[in-house]
Amino acid sequence: TEVPTIKDLPIDNGTVGIAGGAFKGYQNLSSVTFIGANAKYIGPSAFKSCVNLSSIQLSSDLEGIYHYAFDSCTSLTEIPFNVVNNPKLKFIGNFAFNNCTNMKGSVQIGDNVSTLGGGAFSGCKNVIEAIITGTDNLAIGNRVFQDCESMTSISINNENLATIPSNFASGCKKIIKLDLPNSLKEINSSAFQNCIGLTSISLPKWIKTIGDSAFEGCKGLNTIGLPDSLSTIGKKAFKDCVNLCDEDRLVIPSTVKEIGSNAFNGCINISK
């Protein structure tokens, strides 16, 4: 199949959206500019695998970036949306920016966003920060920031969020700052697995469940406070957290009714 030769793509002011797969695999495409503010959505896989796309200016009226829209756009260097330029954005689909390996900077999820899809930024190895607000009913999928290897900070400012989904930031090796909302009740399986840069965590006071492997392999973790609301610690929840209790003892509150198998396996300091 012949590869389209379009390099620079201006999107006319009258365009209301980009259809699914419209420019998928256009390997010569390097820049996209929306002229005016009318385009409201980027359809599924619209720019998927546009491997030379390095610059895109999205419409200020944009409401939705759908599944796989920019998946594997490995030359994108900047996150093409933010809370100032795209205040109407409501929806970011599954794997929308998956494997955009050169995309740098801060992911800002504004207070109009109601859906942050699974794997939306997974494999974005150069993203360094995420700040999440979202609507009161914000829905977050699994694996949103999985393997974002340069991520150092995640702040969730949504005081209605009850659950951190599975593999939310697993493999974020450099993360050192984690701010979780007080509304949180559950951290699902493998949410922060292998986040080896984490040294301390302050869990919200209403947390009830720490899921299977939630912090497994967090080798730098030496301090964690378990609140009196906690009832379940899942299997392998803190497995191979080899520095846990290195600086402070671990107190398991009396409210805990279940501790899964191997929850603290490999935590060599606990026996001291």
Salt bridges, closest charged atoms under 4 A:
ASP61 OD1 - LYS88 NZ 2.78
ASP71 OD2 - LYS48 NZ 3.76
ASP179 OD2 - LYS177 NZ 3.65
ASP240 OD2 - LYS239 NZ 2.99
